[in-house]
């Protein structure tokens, strides 16, 4: 069978699941039904610490790109000199500014600032569950389909590298590991998704896990 037919079928299947299973609108930050995912999924006591003050609102873009050999997801490697989370793997994104009209607008603005992605090249598909980090950020992940020919211009002040991971790899639960390390005086567990020499962990891996939970078969 022609590979292009297979690739188109895989893309169509992903788009159908995204349409059916992603949130069409993000819940408000104070919506009781938002039920944020977060570090407390694995460590319940983190929730009390994270909610000890009002959460700081942020948004990230989860960029999904159709390629000739399948569907992939774009990640960034944060520059080593950054004060926060330097050298870590992340999705394009950041704090929602007062001037941002929505989480979507913030995610697209940050993606343009960090990797030079034109907002016109992104088709929003929906939202994952908000993610509450142990450091008090309430992150709204926006899933967007990115045109495969969209050029990127990395901002070296924020991003050292951009790379893609096959969606099939990320959606295989066998590739989701539980690791631990010391944080604030005690061992904390977190999701990690090693990919070759890449180490996707923390909030980013937690968001990928939520993508898996949203898109997987109901009887999986």
C-alpha positions in Angstrom: 0.0 0.0 0.0 1.3 3.5 -0.8 3.0 5.2 2.2 1.3 8.5 1.4 -2.1 6.8 1.9 -1.0 5.3 5.2 0.3 8.7 6.4 -2.9 10.5 5.4 -4.9 7.8 7.2 -2.9 8.3 10.3 -3.3 12.0 10.2 -7.1 11.7 9.6 -7.3 9.3 12.6 -5.5 11.7 14.8 -7.6 14.7 13.7 -10.8 12.7 14.4 -9.7 11.8 17.9 -8.6 15.4 18.6 -12.0 16.6 17.5 -13.8 14.2 19.6 -11.6 14.1 22.7 -9.9 17.4 23.3 -11.6 20.2 25.1 -13.2 22.7 22.6 -12.7 25.5 25.1 -10.3 25.9 28.1 -11.9 25.9 31.5 -11.5 29.2 33.4 -8.7 29.3 36.0 -11.3 29.5 38.8 -13.7 26.9 37.3 -14.4 24.2 39.8 -14.8 21.7 36.9 -11.3 22.4 35.5 -9.9 19.6 37.6 -6.3 20.4 36.8 -3.8 17.7 36.2 -0.4 18.2 37.7 2.5 17.0 39.8 0.0 16.1 42.5 -1.3 13.2 40.3 1.7 11.3 41.6 2.4 13.2 44.8 -0.9 14.4 46.4 0.7 16.6 49.0 2.2 18.8 46.3 -1.3 20.2 45.7 -1.4 22.0 49.0 1.9 23.6 48.4 1.0 24.6 44.8 -2.3 26.2 46.0 -0.7 28.0 48.9 -1.0 31.2 46.8 -3.0 32.1 43.7 -1.6 30.2 40.7 0.3 32.0 38.0 -1.4 31.5 34.6 0.6 30.2 31.7 -0.1 28.6 28.3 1.9 26.3 26.0 1.5 25.2 22.4 1.6 21.5 21.7 2.6 21.6 18.1 1.6 18.6 16.0 3.1 18.4 12.5 2.2 16.0 9.7 5.2 14.6 8.0 5.8 12.2 5.1 6.7 9.4 7.5 3.9 10.1 10.0 2.7 12.6 12.6 5.2 14.2 15.0 5.2 16.6 18.0 7.6 19.5 18.2 9.6 20.2 21.4 12.2 22.8 22.3 15.4 22.6 24.3 15.6 25.7 26.5 18.8 27.7 26.4 21.4 26.8 29.0 21.7 30.4 30.4 18.1 30.9 31.3 17.3 31.4 35.0 14.4 29.0 35.2 14.4 25.4 33.7 17.6 26.0 31.7 18.5 23.1 29.5 15.2 21.4 29.9 12.8 20.1 27.2 9.6 22.1 26.9 6.8 23.1 24.7 6.8 26.7 23.3 5.0 28.8 25.9 5.1 31.0 29.0 3.2 33.2 31.3 -0.1 34.7 30.1 0.4 38.5 30.0 -2.4 40.9 30.9 -2.5 42.0 27.2 -3.2 38.5 26.0 -6.9 38.1 25.2 -6.8 34.3 25.8 -4.6 31.3 26.5 -4.6 30.5 22.8 -3.3 34.0 22.0 -0.6 33.7 24.7 0.6 30.3 23.4 0.8 31.5 19.8 2.6 34.7 20.9 5.1 32.7 22.9 5.7 30.3 20.0 6.3 33.2 17.7 8.7 34.8 20.1 10.6 31.6 21.0 10.8 29.7 17.7 9.5 32.2 15.1 6.4 30.2 14.3 3.8 32.2 12.4 0.5 32.0 14.2 -1.2 31.8 10.7 0.6 28.4 10.3 -1.2 26.9 13.3 -4.7 25.5 13.3 -5.9 25.1 16.9 -7.5 21.7 17.5 -8.5 22.0 21.2 -7.2 22.0 24.7 -5.8 19.5 27.2 -6.6 19.7 30.9 -4.9 22.5 32.7 -1.7 21.4 34.4 -0.9 22.7 37.9 2.9 22.6 38.5 4.5 22.2 41.9 5.9 25.7 41.5 2.4 27.2 41.3 1.9 27.6 37.5 -1.5 26.7 36.1 -0.6 25.8 32.5 -3.2 25.6 29.7 -1.9 23.4 26.9 -3.2 24.2 23.4 -2.9 21.5 20.8 -2.3 22.9 17.3 -1.8 21.4 13.9 1.3 23.1 12.3 1.8 23.4 8.6 4.7 21.1 7.7 6.3 23.8 5.5 6.2 26.5 8.3 9.7 27.9 8.8 11.2 28.2 12.3 13.5 30.9 13.5 14.8 30.1 16.9 15.4 32.8 19.4 18.8 31.8 20.9 18.1 33.8 24.0 15.3 31.3 24.9 15.7 28.2 22.7 18.8 26.3 22.0 17.2 23.7 19.7 13.9 22.5 18.3 13.3 18.8 17.5 10.4 16.4 16.7 9.3 13.1 18.3 6.9 10.7 16.5 3.4 10.9 17.9 3.2 7.1 17.8 6.2 7.0 20.2 4.7 9.4 22.6 1.3 7.6 22.6 2.9 4.2 23.4 2.5 3.9 27.2 5.5 1.6 27.3 7.7 4.6 26.7 6.3 6.4 29.8 8.5 5.9 32.8 8.1 6.9 36.5 11.4 8.4 37.8 12.2 10.2 41.0 14.6 12.8 42.3 15.1 14.9 45.4 13.1 18.2 45.3 12.7 20.5 48.3 14.1 18.0 50.7 12.3 14.8 49.7 12.0 12.3 46.8 9.4 13.2 44.3 8.1 11.0 41.5 7.4 12.3 38.0 6.7 11.1 34.5 9.7 10.8 32.2 9.8 9.9 28.5 13.4 9.2 27.3 13.8 9.5 23.6 17.3 8.6 22.4 19.5 11.2 24.1 16.5 13.4 24.9 15.0 13.3 28.4 11.5 14.6 28.5 10.3 15.0 32.0 8.3 17.0 34.6 5.5 19.3 33.4 6.3 18.6 29.7 6.0 14.8 30.2 2.9 15.3 32.3 1.3 17.2 29.5 2.2 14.4 27.1 0.7 11.9 29.5 -2.5 13.9 29.5 -2.5 13.9 25.7 -2.2 10.1 25.8 -5.0 9.9 28.3 -7.2 12.0 26.1 -6.5 10.3 22.8 -6.1 6.6 23.8 -8.8 4.0 23.2 -11.5 4.0 25.8 -10.9 0.3 26.5 -7.1 0.7 26.6 
